[in-house]
Amino acid sequence: MKSIQLNSIMGTVTSKKDGSIRFSLTTPELKNEEKAAIMELHGLNIETFLKPLDAPPDEMLNITKDVNVKTPSQRLRAVMYVWWSKQDNQQEKFEAFYERKMESIIDSIKSKITDLEDWRRMKNEKRN
């Protein structure tokens, strides 16, 4: 995996609810191998250095806080909490809501496994 340095143009900048920001960069035209090197970094925690080229910077601002990377299960729980908090009638505590919805998700996936096993069994019976 390669480190990459290139000139780019700052595009859209948006503020997120958690206080972080998201921004996009536009690169110059790239060769396929340069594109591939950038694509390899997708989803990885990287160090970013932003330096304006059109005007000399007044000072250097160092932000040393690490990015809070959530696991998929942490993201699901957080989204489910938002879902629960937006309910008009919260008759159950979040933990009960979470456990009930997780059981529903688990049961749904189990039924898909059973359906797939049944489908394979029927397919094999037709061959014989």
C-alpha positions as CSV (number, residue, x, y, z in Angstrom):
1,M,0.0,0.0,0.0
2,K,1.3,3.4,-1.0
3,S,1.2,6.8,0.7
4,I,-0.2,9.4,-1.8
5,Q,0.5,13.1,-2.1
6,L,-1.4,15.1,-4.8
7,N,-2.9,18.5,-5.5
8,S,-6.7,18.6,-5.3
9,I,-9.6,21.1,-5.0
10,M,-11.7,21.1,-1.9
11,G,-15.3,20.4,-2.8
12,T,-18.4,20.0,-0.7
13,V,-18.0,20.4,3.1
14,T,-20.8,19.3,5.4
15,S,-21.2,19.2,9.1
16,K,-22.5,16.0,10.7
17,K,-24.6,15.6,13.8
18,D,-21.7,14.1,15.8
19,G,-19.7,17.3,15.4
20,S,-17.4,15.9,12.7
21,I,-17.3,17.1,9.1
22,R,-17.3,15.4,5.8
23,F,-15.6,16.8,2.7
24,S,-14.9,15.8,-0.8
25,L,-11.8,16.5,-3.0
26,T,-11.5,16.7,-6.7
27,T,-8.3,15.4,-8.2
28,P,-6.7,16.1,-11.5
29,E,-7.0,13.4,-14.1
30,L,-5.3,10.3,-12.9
31,K,-3.7,7.3,-14.5
32,N,-5.4,3.9,-13.7
33,E,-2.6,2.9,-11.3
34,E,-2.9,6.2,-9.5
35,K,-6.7,5.7,-9.2
36,A,-6.1,2.2,-7.9
37,A,-3.7,3.4,-5.3
38,I,-6.3,5.9,-4.0
39,M,-9.1,3.3,-4.1
40,E,-7.0,1.0,-1.9
41,L,-7.3,3.6,0.9
42,H,-11.1,3.5,0.8
43,G,-12.5,2.9,4.3
44,L,-9.1,3.1,6.0
45,N,-8.1,5.5,8.7
46,I,-5.6,7.9,7.1
47,E,-3.6,11.0,8.0
48,T,-4.7,14.1,6.1
49,F,-2.7,17.2,5.5
50,L,-4.5,20.2,4.0
51,K,-2.4,23.0,2.7
52,P,-3.8,25.9,0.5
53,L,-1.7,26.4,-2.6
54,D,-3.3,29.7,-3.8
55,A,-2.3,31.7,-0.7
56,P,0.3,31.1,1.9
57,P,-1.1,29.7,5.2
58,D,-1.1,32.0,8.2
59,E,-0.4,29.2,10.6
60,M,-0.5,25.5,11.0
61,L,-3.6,24.0,12.9
62,N,-2.8,20.6,14.3
63,I,-5.9,18.4,15.2
64,T,-4.7,15.4,17.1
65,K,-8.0,13.8,18.0
66,D,-8.4,10.3,16.5
67,V,-11.4,9.4,14.3
68,N,-14.0,7.5,16.2
69,V,-14.4,4.4,14.0
70,K,-17.5,2.4,15.0
71,T,-17.9,-1.3,14.4
72,P,-20.9,-2.3,12.3
73,S,-22.7,-3.5,15.5
74,Q,-22.0,-0.2,17.2
75,R,-23.4,1.6,14.2
76,L,-26.5,-0.6,14.1
77,R,-27.1,0.0,17.8
78,A,-26.7,3.8,17.4
79,V,-29.1,3.9,14.5
80,M,-31.6,1.8,16.4
81,Y,-31.4,4.2,19.3
82,V,-32.2,7.1,17.0
83,W,-35.2,5.0,15.6
84,W,-36.4,4.4,19.2
85,S,-36.0,8.0,20.2
86,K,-38.1,9.2,17.3
87,Q,-41.0,7.0,18.3
88,D,-44.1,9.0,19.3
89,N,-45.1,6.5,22.0
90,Q,-42.0,5.2,23.9
91,Q,-43.7,2.6,26.0
92,E,-40.6,0.5,26.5
93,K,-37.1,1.3,27.5
94,F,-34.4,1.3,24.8
95,E,-32.8,-1.9,26.0
96,A,-36.1,-3.8,25.6
97,F,-36.7,-2.2,22.2
98,Y,-33.2,-3.1,21.1
99,E,-33.5,-6.7,22.2
100,R,-36.9,-7.1,20.6
101,K,-35.7,-5.6,17.3
102,M,-32.5,-7.6,17.3
103,E,-34.4,-10.8,17.8
104,S,-36.6,-9.9,14.9
105,I,-33.5,-9.3,12.7
106,I,-32.0,-12.6,13.9
107,D,-35.2,-14.5,13.2
108,S,-35.4,-12.9,9.7
109,I,-31.9,-14.0,8.8
110,K,-32.5,-17.5,10.2
111,S,-35.6,-17.8,8.0
112,K,-33.6,-16.8,5.0
113,I,-31.1,-19.6,5.9
114,T,-33.9,-22.1,6.2
115,D,-35.5,-20.9,2.9
116,L,-32.1,-21.3,1.2
117,E,-31.6,-24.8,2.6
118,D,-35.1,-25.7,1.4
119,W,-34.5,-24.3,-2.0
120,R,-31.2,-26.2,-2.4
121,R,-32.9,-29.4,-1.1
122,M,-35.7,-29.1,-3.7
123,K,-33.2,-28.3,-6.4
124,N,-31.2,-31.5,-5.6
125,E,-34.4,-33.6,-5.5
126,K,-35.3,-32.4,-9.0
127,R,-31.9,-33.5,-10.3
128,N,-32.4,-37.0,-8.9
